[in-house]
């Protein structure tokens, strides 16, 4: 079997209300799918992270179709590790020129699609190929609560079985503190409240917010500092007892190791669609486990990547909560013909061959952004 084609599919869905994060506002949701075709008529599906900025879909199409495709045509898709090494060797220095995140996200989308092919060819779910024995029932935290009424939104998801909710901060400090207080009051002491700053602060601001948030018994404070501010994380760890989480912007094992070397992080958050796919993400998770830490995978995209991440969890010991985006973006789920099963605040790993999912091509064609 040989790889015969590699394609990138950009999807866009307008938002009725802009989605505000500390690093900018999103007026559309973008999703990036990767399709690997073979001469054996087995097609692999992957996802690459293209959340922000909006022009990421332009860069990613060029990286995948002009950069990676010529390397892969004619290769054996079942040699997943060999192809990963080939892509990484060819692109590692280029990542220095225009950004490791873009390069590793592109590689990640291809890697997920190759694992999908391997599972379909062997008629096994990906988690089995990665060393797992059974599907997982993964507890989720809800992120993307209604910003107009955070308390009611949090209560609604707790009523649906979620045992953890996340509040975004990094805007106005007084309002952020009030929002966290309102959510904590709304859900009570038995539900975990997580807070995500999206890299909003310098060290002084992070210390100030950590002190102000101390009374609300947070499960974690996520990315209070820019991801590569390792000196800042070293200093912050001695200032607050709130557990710190980070890792969605660490793009390979080396990045993750440098972050963990600060001894500041309690929860590592690898994202397979950003950090080199399932192959590198599993290595990152193993690193966390070797340090005695839990990992909590990040995925903020479509349910293609969500399904891939559930396979990672089913195969890799040490997982905690998994992110579930609950903001209004129906395309996130409707790219699939059959939704990923979520019940009582937990996601069930798909159990079919490969990723165990099928794309809804009518929905994809309706939302595709063409060159």
C-alpha positions as CSV (number, residue, x, y, z in Angstrom):
1,X,0.0,0.0,0.0
2,X,1.3,3.5,-0.9
3,X,0.2,7.0,-0.2
4,X,-1.4,8.5,-3.4
5,X,-2.6,11.9,-2.2
6,X,-2.6,14.3,0.7
7,X,-5.2,17.1,1.0
8,X,-6.1,19.8,3.5
9,X,-9.7,20.8,4.0
10,X,-10.4,24.2,5.6
11,X,-13.8,24.7,7.2
12,X,-15.3,27.9,8.5
13,X,-18.4,28.6,10.5
14,X,-19.5,32.2,11.3
15,X,-20.3,32.9,15.0
16,X,-23.4,34.9,16.0
17,X,-21.4,36.5,18.8
18,X,-17.6,37.0,18.7
19,X,-15.7,34.6,20.9
20,X,-13.3,36.6,23.1
21,X,-10.1,35.2,24.5
22,X,-7.3,37.0,26.2
23,X,-5.2,36.9,22.9
24,X,-8.0,38.1,20.6
25,X,-11.5,37.8,19.3
26,X,-12.7,35.1,17.0
27,X,-15.6,36.0,14.6
28,X,-15.5,32.6,12.9
29,X,-14.6,29.1,14.1
30,X,-12.1,27.4,11.8
31,X,-11.4,23.7,11.5
32,X,-8.6,22.0,9.5
33,X,-9.0,18.4,8.3
34,X,-6.2,16.4,6.7
35,X,-7.0,13.6,4.3
36,X,-4.5,11.0,3.3
37,X,-5.5,8.7,0.4
38,X,-3.9,5.4,-0.6
39,X,-3.8,3.2,-3.7
40,X,-5.6,0.6,-1.6
41,X,-8.7,2.8,-1.4
42,X,-8.2,3.3,2.4
43,X,-8.5,6.9,3.4
44,X,-7.1,8.4,6.6
45,X,-8.7,11.3,8.4
46,X,-6.7,13.7,10.7
47,X,-7.0,17.2,12.1
48,X,-4.6,20.1,12.5
49,X,-5.2,23.0,14.8
50,X,-6.1,26.2,13.0
51,X,-8.0,28.2,15.6
52,X,-6.3,31.5,15.4
53,X,-5.5,33.7,13.5
54,X,-8.0,33.4,10.7
55,X,-5.2,33.2,8.1
56,X,-3.8,30.0,9.7
57,X,-5.8,28.0,7.2
58,X,-3.9,29.6,4.3
59,X,-0.5,28.8,5.9
60,X,-1.6,25.3,6.8
61,X,-2.8,24.4,3.3
62,X,0.5,25.5,1.9
63,X,2.5,23.6,4.5
64,X,0.6,20.4,4.0
65,X,0.0,20.4,0.3
66,X,3.2,22.1,-0.9
67,X,5.5,21.1,1.8
68,X,4.6,17.7,3.3
69,X,2.8,16.1,0.3
70,X,5.8,15.8,-1.9
71,X,7.6,14.0,0.9
72,X,4.8,11.5,1.4
73,X,3.6,10.4,-2.0
74,X,4.6,6.8,-2.6
75,X,5.5,6.1,1.0
76,X,4.0,3.2,2.9
77,X,1.3,4.7,5.2
78,X,1.7,1.9,7.7
79,X,5.2,3.0,8.5
80,X,3.7,5.7,10.8
81,X,6.9,6.2,12.9
82,X,9.2,6.2,9.9
83,X,7.0,8.9,8.2
84,X,6.9,10.9,11.4
85,X,10.6,11.0,11.5
86,X,10.9,11.9,7.9
87,X,8.5,14.8,8.2
88,X,10.2,16.0,11.4
89,X,13.7,15.8,9.9
90,X,12.6,17.8,6.8
91,X,10.8,20.5,8.7
92,X,12.5,20.9,12.1
93,X,14.8,23.8,10.9
94,X,11.9,25.3,8.9
95,X,10.0,25.5,12.2
96,X,12.7,27.9,13.5
97,X,12.1,30.2,10.5
98,X,8.3,30.5,10.7
99,X,7.2,28.8,13.9
100,X,7.4,25.4,15.5
101,X,3.6,25.5,16.3
102,X,2.7,25.7,12.6
103,X,5.1,22.9,11.6
104,X,4.2,20.5,14.4
105,X,0.5,21.1,13.9
106,X,0.8,20.2,10.2
107,X,2.8,17.1,11.1
108,X,0.2,16.3,13.7
109,X,-2.7,16.3,11.3
110,X,-0.9,13.9,9.0
111,X,0.1,11.6,11.8
112,X,-3.5,11.2,13.0
113,X,-4.6,10.4,9.5
114,X,-1.8,7.7,9.2
115,X,-2.9,6.1,12.5
116,X,-6.5,6.1,11.1
117,X,-5.3,4.2,8.0
118,X,-3.3,1.8,10.1
119,X,-6.4,1.0,12.2
120,X,-8.6,0.6,9.2
121,X,-6.1,-1.7,7.5
122,X,-5.8,-3.9,10.6
123,X,-9.5,-3.5,11.5
124,X,-8.5,-2.3,14.9
125,X,-9.2,0.9,16.8
126,X,-6.3,3.3,17.1
127,X,-6.1,2.8,20.9
128,X,-5.3,-0.8,20.4
129,X,-2.5,0.0,18.1
130,X,-1.2,2.5,20.7
131,X,-1.1,-0.2,23.4
132,X,-4.6,0.1,24.9
133,X,-6.9,-2.8,25.7
134,X,-10.4,-1.2,25.8
135,X,-12.2,2.1,25.2
136,X,-12.1,4.7,27.9
137,X,-14.8,6.6,29.7
138,X,-13.1,10.0,30.0
139,X,-14.4,12.7,32.4
140,X,-14.8,16.0,30.7
141,X,-14.6,19.6,31.8
142,X,-16.9,22.1,30.0
143,X,-15.3,25.1,28.5
144,X,-16.9,27.8,26.4
145,X,-19.6,28.7,29.0
146,X,-22.1,31.4,28.0
147,X,-20.2,34.6,28.9
148,X,-23.5,36.5,29.3
149,X,-24.5,34.3,32.1
150,X,-21.7,32.2,33.4
151,X,-23.4,31.0,36.5
152,X,-26.5,29.7,34.8
153,X,-24.4,28.1,32.1
154,X,-22.2,26.3,34.6
155,X,-25.2,25.0,36.5
156,X,-26.7,23.7,33.3
157,X,-23.7,21.6,32.4
158,X,-23.4,20.3,35.9
159,X,-27.0,19.2,35.6
160,X,-25.9,17.3,32.5
161,X,-23.4,15.4,34.5
162,X,-20.2,17.4,34.2
163,X,-18.1,17.5,37.3
164,X,-15.8,20.3,36.2
165,X,-16.3,23.6,34.4
166,X,-13.7,26.1,33.2
167,X,-13.9,29.9,33.3
168,X,-11.8,32.1,30.9
169,X,-10.1,35.1,32.4
170,X,-7.5,37.6,31.2
171,X,-9.8,40.5,30.5
172,X,-10.7,43.0,33.3
173,X,-9.3,41.7,36.6
174,X,-12.2,42.8,38.8
175,X,-14.8,41.3,36.4
176,X,-12.7,38.1,36.1
177,X,-12.6,37.6,39.8
178,X,-16.4,38.3,40.1
179,X,-17.0,35.7,37.3
180,X,-15.0,33.0,39.1
181,X,-16.8,33.8,42.4
182,X,-20.2,33.6,40.7
183,X,-19.4,30.2,39.1
184,X,-18.0,28.8,42.3
185,X,-21.1,29.9,44.1
186,X,-23.3,28.5,41.4
187,X,-21.8,25.0,41.3
188,X,-20.9,24.5,44.9
189,X,-17.9,22.9,46.5
190,X,-18.3,19.4,44.9
191,X,-17.7,20.5,41.3
192,X,-14.2,21.4,40.2
193,X,-13.7,24.9,38.9
194,X,-10.8,25.5,36.4
195,X,-9.5,28.9,35.3
196,X,-7.8,29.6,32.0
197,X,-5.9,32.8,31.5
198,X,-4.7,32.1,27.9
199,X,-1.2,33.6,28.6
200,X,-2.7,37.0,29.6
201,X,-0.3,38.1,32.3
202,X,3.3,39.1,33.0
203,X,4.7,37.7,36.3
204,X,3.4,40.5,38.4
205,X,-0.1,40.2,37.0
206,X,-0.1,36.4,37.4
207,X,0.9,36.8,41.1
208,X,-1.8,39.4,41.6
209,X,-4.5,37.2,40.1
210,X,-3.3,34.0,41.8
211,X,-3.6,35.8,45.1
212,X,-7.1,37.1,44.3
213,X,-8.3,33.7,43.1
214,X,-7.0,31.8,46.1
215,X,-10.3,31.7,48.1
216,X,-12.2,30.0,45.3
217,X,-10.5,26.5,45.6
218,X,-9.5,26.2,42.0
219,X,-8.7,22.9,40.5
220,X,-6.1,24.6,38.4
221,X,-4.9,28.0,37.0
222,X,-4.1,27.4,33.3
223,X,-1.4,29.3,31.3
224,X,-1.2,32.4,33.4
225,X,2.1,33.3,31.6
226,X,3.3,33.1,28.1
227,X,4.0,29.4,27.4
228,X,7.8,29.9,26.9
229,X,8.2,32.1,30.0
230,X,9.9,29.3,32.0
231,X,11.6,31.8,34.3
232,X,8.3,33.2,35.2
233,X,6.8,29.8,35.9
234,X,9.7,29.0,38.2
235,X,9.0,32.2,40.1
236,X,5.2,31.7,40.2
237,X,5.3,28.2,41.6
238,X,6.7,29.6,44.9
239,X,4.1,32.2,45.1
240,X,0.8,30.3,44.9
241,X,-0.6,27.0,46.1
242,X,-3.1,26.9,43.2
243,X,-2.1,24.0,40.9
244,X,-0.8,25.3,37.6
245,X,-1.6,23.7,34.2
246,X,0.0,24.3,30.8
247,X,1.2,22.5,27.7
248,X,-1.1,23.2,24.8
249,X,1.6,25.5,23.4
250,X,4.4,23.1,24.0
251,X,4.8,21.4,20.6
252,X,7.1,18.5,21.2
253,X,8.8,16.4,23.9
254,X,11.6,18.9,24.2
255,X,9.2,21.7,24.9
256,X,7.3,19.7,27.4
257,X,10.5,18.6,29.2
258,X,11.6,22.2,29.5
259,X,8.3,23.2,31.0
260,X,8.3,20.3,33.4
261,X,11.8,21.1,34.5
262,X,10.5,24.3,36.1
263,X,8.7,22.0,38.6
264,X,5.8,24.4,38.4
265,X,3.3,22.4,36.5
266,X,0.8,20.0,38.1
267,X,-1.1,19.2,35.0
268,X,0.4,18.8,31.5
269,X,-1.9,19.5,28.6
270,X,-0.6,18.1,25.3
271,X,-2.7,18.6,22.2
272,X,-2.3,15.9,19.4
273,X,-3.5,18.4,16.7
274,X,-0.8,20.8,17.8
275,X,2.1,18.7,19.1
276,X,3.0,16.4,16.3
277,X,0.0,14.1,16.4
278,X,-0.7,11.0,18.4
279,X,2.8,9.7,18.0
280,X,4.5,12.7,19.8
281,X,1.6,13.3,22.1
282,X,1.9,9.8,23.5
283,X,5.6,10.4,24.1
284,X,4.7,13.6,25.9
285,X,2.2,11.8,28.1
286,X,4.7,9.2,29.0
287,X,7.1,12.0,30.0
288,X,4.5,13.4,32.3
289,X,3.9,10.0,33.9
290,X,7.6,9.5,34.4
291,X,7.6,12.7,36.4
292,X,4.7,11.6,38.5
293,X,2.2,14.0,36.9
294,X,-1.2,13.6,35.3
295,X,-1.9,14.8,31.8
296,X,-5.1,16.5,30.7
297,X,-5.2,16.6,26.9
298,X,-6.2,19.8,25.2
299,X,-8.2,19.9,22.0
300,X,-10.1,22.9,20.7
301,X,-11.2,21.9,17.2
302,X,-13.7,19.6,15.6
303,X,-14.7,16.1,16.8
304,X,-12.2,14.5,14.5
305,X,-9.4,15.7,16.8
306,X,-11.6,15.0,19.8
307,X,-12.0,11.4,18.8
308,X,-8.2,11.1,18.2
309,X,-7.5,12.4,21.7
310,X,-9.9,9.9,23.2
311,X,-7.9,7.1,21.6
312,X,-4.8,8.6,23.1
313,X,-6.4,8.6,26.6
314,X,-7.6,5.0,26.2
315,X,-4.1,3.8,25.3
316,X,-2.0,6.0,27.7
317,X,-2.1,5.8,31.5
318,X,-2.2,8.9,33.6
319,X,-5.1,10.9,32.1
320,X,-7.2,13.3,34.1
321,X,-10.0,15.5,32.7
322,X,-10.4,16.1,29.0
323,X,-11.4,19.4,27.5
324,X,-14.9,19.6,26.0
325,X,-15.7,22.7,24.1
326,X,-19.4,23.5,24.6
327,X,-19.6,27.0,23.0
328,X,-22.1,27.4,20.2
329,X,-20.3,26.0,17.1
330,X,-22.5,23.1,15.7
331,X,-20.0,22.3,12.9
332,X,-17.7,21.0,15.6
333,X,-19.9,17.9,16.0
334,X,-21.7,17.9,12.6
335,X,-18.5,17.1,10.6
336,X,-19.2,13.5,11.8
337,X,-22.1,11.4,10.6
338,X,-22.5,9.9,14.0
339,X,-21.5,12.0,17.1
340,X,-18.9,10.9,19.6
341,X,-20.9,9.4,22.5
342,X,-21.0,11.7,25.6
343,X,-23.0,10.6,28.6
344,X,-23.1,12.0,32.2
345,X,-20.2,14.4,31.5
346,X,-17.9,11.6,30.1
347,X,-16.8,10.8,26.6
348,X,-16.6,7.2,25.3
349,X,-13.8,6.3,23.0
350,X,-15.1,5.3,19.5
351,X,-14.5,1.5,19.1
352,X,-14.5,1.1,15.3
353,X,-11.5,0.6,13.1
354,X,-9.0,3.5,13.1
355,X,-10.6,6.6,14.6
356,X,-14.0,4.9,14.5
357,X,-15.6,7.9,12.9
358,X,-17.1,8.8,9.5
359,X,-17.2,12.3,8.0
360,X,-20.4,13.9,6.9
361,X,-19.3,15.1,3.4
362,X,-22.4,17.1,2.7
363,X,-21.7,19.2,5.8
364,X,-18.1,19.5,5.0
365,X,-18.8,20.7,1.4
366,X,-21.2,23.2,2.7
367,X,-18.6,24.8,5.0
368,X,-15.4,24.3,3.1
369,X,-13.2,27.4,2.4
370,X,-11.8,26.9,-1.0
371,X,-8.5,28.4,-2.2
